Structures are given as C-alpha cells and as structure tokens.
Amino acid sequence: MYLSAGLAIVAYLICTFTLLPQLLQAQSGGEKATIPKRSRFIISSAVALLLHGVFIQQLFVAGGDGLNFTLLNILNLMTLLIVLLVTMALSHLNTLWFLLPMVYSFAIIGILVGVLIPGHVVAYLQDNTALLVHITLALLSYAVCFIALLYVFQLSWLDKKLKSKKVVFSPMIPSLMSVERQFFKILCIGELLLTLALLSGALSLHNFFAPEQIQKAIFSFLAWIVFGLLLIGHRKLHWRGKRVLIYTISGMILLTIAYFGSRTFLTVL
C-alpha cells in the first residue's frame, strides 16, 4: 500500500510540475503560451490515476473481509473520481488547465491522509445492490458538483481580472462566457445525478429516513434545492457574478455536511 501511495504521489507531482511552467507563461506571456499536448498529458495523468486506483483498492480491502467504507476511503474515492472526470474532459475542453494543479493537490492530500491516518470500519458494502447503486450515484454527484465548484472559482477569477482590466489573453486562458457555459452544463449534470441519488435512496433503502440517516437526507435535499434554484435563476433571471458564487459554495457546503457529517460515514480518526 505504501509503495502504490508513494508512486501515485510522485506521478501527480510530475503532472503538476510539468504543467505549472506553461500556466505561469500563460499568465505573463500572453499569446506566446501554448496549450500542452493533450495526448502526452492524458497519458501521464492516466498513469497517476492507475496508481491511485491501486492504492484505493488496497485501502478498501485492508483490515478484514468485505469492502470497508470509512470516511477516509470515501474521501480518496471521491478525489479519484474528480481527477478521472477532469482528465477525461481534457480531450475536448480548454477551460480545465488552470484547475488541474488544484485537483492534483487534492488527490495528493487525500493519499497522504489515507496513509498517515488510519480510519475505523463503520460500514460494509456486501451484496446490497440498492446500496451499491445509491453510493455510486452519491459519489458521482459529489464529484461532478465539486468540479462545478472549481469552475465557479475560475469564473470569479476571470470576472475579477476583466473588471480590473488585468486579464492576459492566451490559448490556455478561456473566455469568460465559455467557462460560464461549461459551469452550468456541469452543474446541471451534477443536479441530475444528485436527483437520482436521492430517488435511489428514498425508494430502495428502507432506513433512508431513519433517525440516524435523516441528517444526510435533509442536507442533501437542501443542496438539491440550492443548486436547482441557481439553475432556474440563471435560465429565467440571468443570474451571474457573486450570486452564482454564493449559491454554488452554499450548495457544496450543504452537500459536504450531508455526506461527511452523516453518521453513516462518520468515523473517529
């Protein structure tokens, strides 16, 4: 486990330090900056993802029979999903390059936490298909909404640069409108996945509204409402700027409380 963790961290660091010089050049050099070669960068990211996946597989089978879904293991699985989704999107999007170092940093932190802080097993996923579907949808919805959160930070940064007239035009720096379009597309996908996760939990899990689970259900539903209001507000009332930032951050805070404040995944470190 330690070997795969170390190799995954090294691979993520190589990807990060390969990209950073070009990002810095894009900010200072303007049109001289070029977009990195996608094929080469996707291959290096795939190696890091593979090593990260091996590490997570070892985490989930360590310490007993079955798959142990501890809080730390869930965090690592989510970081892997986020990196995977962002890497896959690189094949056709130019709006993600500035988000990659942040995404890789989260993956490295997740691996370090998984190695250095052992968690206690709080739940097992055995042959419960309904629970498997619910957890998969919940993980995917959180990962996609987290990517939307990164996009809204980039959107806020670009908007601030434009207003201060300090933005540098470069092939690696996307336009404000393209980032905004991608953000709302991603948020819409996240809202759809969250809807399916809530429905699968309510219809398939007999204890979804039990006292020990009600916190997760309530906060997930509140996050669903916040994201839904944001999507409707943008479409009908053309919401932009700080309101989009506030709604997105609020929704992610509620979703994080739902997933990691829930007694299902909570564990004493």
Secondary structure by P-SEA (a helix, b strand, c coil): caaaaaaaaaaaaaaaaacaaaaaaaaccccccccccaaaaaaaaaaaaaaaaaaaaaaaacccccccccaaaaaaaaaaaaaaaaaaacccccccccaaaaaaaaaaaaaaaaacccccccccccccaaaaaaaaaaaaaaaaaaaaaaaaaaaaaaaaaaaacccccccccccaaaaaaaaaaaaaaaaaaaaaaaaaaacccccccccccaaaaaaaaaaaaaaaaaaaaaaccccccaaaaaaaaaaaaaaaaaacccccccccc
